[in-house]
């Protein structure tokens, strides 16, 4: 359970750093339009901090953590962080407006998509672990 609270704390700090970076980077560049940087903060707060606080409560009630949980968590972490990094990359390119090729543009979208897919797979795997634990607890 300590691992879940420490992870939630880490993602809370990353969320705050993402929010500060968005505000200050946009302000420094006199950029006022909508950018992908604005959602790094919420991705880390909800999919990072809030999700791991929820896992903490589920672990306390159902003790679902097992050997498969670690692999699912790795997939989830990689997916969340890959998604957040690509949101930052996309946001920085939106603010600074460099000339990038269509291939580079597609690569940014593609890698962000892979991050979202891994995030979804990790989420489903973790929910299956919880479901299995709940069904064996009630039986």
TADAFEN-V218540 format. One record per pair of residues at least 12 apart in sequence whose ideal C-beta (glycine too) atoms are under 10 Angstrom apart, sorted by the first residue. I is the first residue (numbers start at 1). GAP is how many residues later the second one is. Records with the same first field share a line. If there is no record, write none. Layout:
# TADAFEN-V218540
I = GAP + GAP
This chain:
# TADAFEN-V218540
1 = 54 + 55 + 56 + 58 + 59 + 62 + 64
2 = 54
3 = 49 + 52 + 53 + 56 + 62 + 67 + 70
4 = 47 + 48 + 49 + 50 + 51 + 52 + 53 + 54 + 55 + 56 + 61 + 69
5 = 47 + 48 + 50 + 51
6 = 46
7 = 41 + 42 + 44 + 45 + 46 + 48 + 49 + 66 + 69 + 70
8 = 40 + 41 + 42 + 43 + 44 + 45 + 46 + 47 + 48
9 = 39 + 40 + 43 + 44
10 = 34 + 38 + 39 + 42
11 = 32 + 33 + 34 + 35 + 36 + 37 + 38 + 39 + 40 + 41 + 42 + 66 + 69 + 70 + 73
12 = 32 + 33 + 36 + 37 + 38 + 40 + 41
13 = 31 + 35 + 36
14 = 26 + 27 + 29 + 30 + 31 + 34 + 35 + 66 + 67 + 70
15 = 25 + 26 + 27 + 28 + 29 + 30 + 31 + 32 + 33 + 34 + 35 + 69
16 = 25 + 28 + 29 + 33
17 = 23 + 24 + 27
18 = 19 + 20 + 21 + 22 + 23 + 24 + 25 + 26 + 27 + 30 + 66 + 69 + 70 + 73
19 = 18 + 19 + 21 + 22 + 23 + 25 + 26
20 = 21
21 = 16 + 19 + 20 + 67 + 70 + 71
22 = 13 + 14 + 15 + 16 + 17 + 18 + 19 + 65 + 66 + 69 + 73
23 = 14 + 15 + 18
25 = 12 + 63 + 66 + 67 + 70 + 71
26 = 12 + 65 + 68 + 69
28 = 67
29 = 63 + 66 + 67 + 68
30 = 65
31 = 60 + 63 + 64 + 65 + 66
33 = 61 + 62
34 = 57 + 60
35 = 52 + 55 + 56 + 57 + 58 + 59 + 60
36 = 50 + 51 + 52 + 53 + 54 + 55 + 56 + 57 + 58 + 59 + 72 + 76
37 = 50 + 51 + 52 + 53 + 54 + 55 + 57 + 58
38 = 49 + 53
39 = 44 + 45 + 48 + 51 + 52
40 = 43 + 44 + 45 + 46 + 47 + 48 + 50 + 51
41 = 43 + 46
43 = 37 + 38 + 40 + 41 + 44 + 72 + 76
44 = 36 + 37 + 39 + 40 + 43
47 = 29 + 32 + 33 + 36 + 37 + 72 + 76
48 = 28 + 29 + 32 + 33 + 36
51 = 25 + 29 + 68 + 72 + 75
52 = 21 + 24
54 = 72 + 76
55 = 14 + 18 + 21 + 71 + 74 + 75
58 = 68 + 69 + 71 + 72 + 75 + 76
59 = 71 + 74
61 = 69 + 72 + 73 + 76
62 = 67 + 68 + 69 + 70 + 71 + 72 + 73 + 74 + 75 + 76
63 = 70 + 73 + 74
64 = 62 + 63 + 64 + 65 + 66 + 67 + 68 + 69 + 70 + 72 + 73
65 = 61 + 64 + 65 + 68
66 = 63 + 66 + 67
68 = 57 + 58 + 60 + 61 + 64
69 = 56 + 57 + 60 + 61 + 64
71 = 51 + 54 + 58
72 = 49 + 50 + 51 + 52 + 53 + 54 + 55 + 56 + 57
73 = 49 + 52 + 53 + 56
74 = 44 + 48 + 51
75 = 42 + 43 + 44 + 45 + 46 + 47 + 48 + 49 + 50 + 51
76 = 42 + 43 + 44 + 45 + 46 + 47 + 48 + 49 + 50
77 = 41 + 42 + 45
78 = 36 + 37 + 40 + 41 + 43 + 44
79 = 35 + 36 + 37 + 38 + 39 + 40 + 41 + 42 + 43 + 44
80 = 35 + 36 + 38 + 39 + 42 + 43
81 = 34 + 37 + 38
82 = 29 + 30 + 31 + 32 + 33 + 34 + 35 + 36 + 37
83 = 28 + 29 + 30 + 31 + 32 + 33 + 34 + 35 + 36
84 = 28 + 31 + 35
85 = 26 + 27 + 30
86 = 21 + 22 + 23 + 24 + 25 + 26 + 27 + 28 + 29 + 30
87 = 21 + 25 + 28
89 = 15 + 18 + 19 + 22 + 23
90 = 15 + 18 + 19 + 21 + 22
93 = 12 + 15
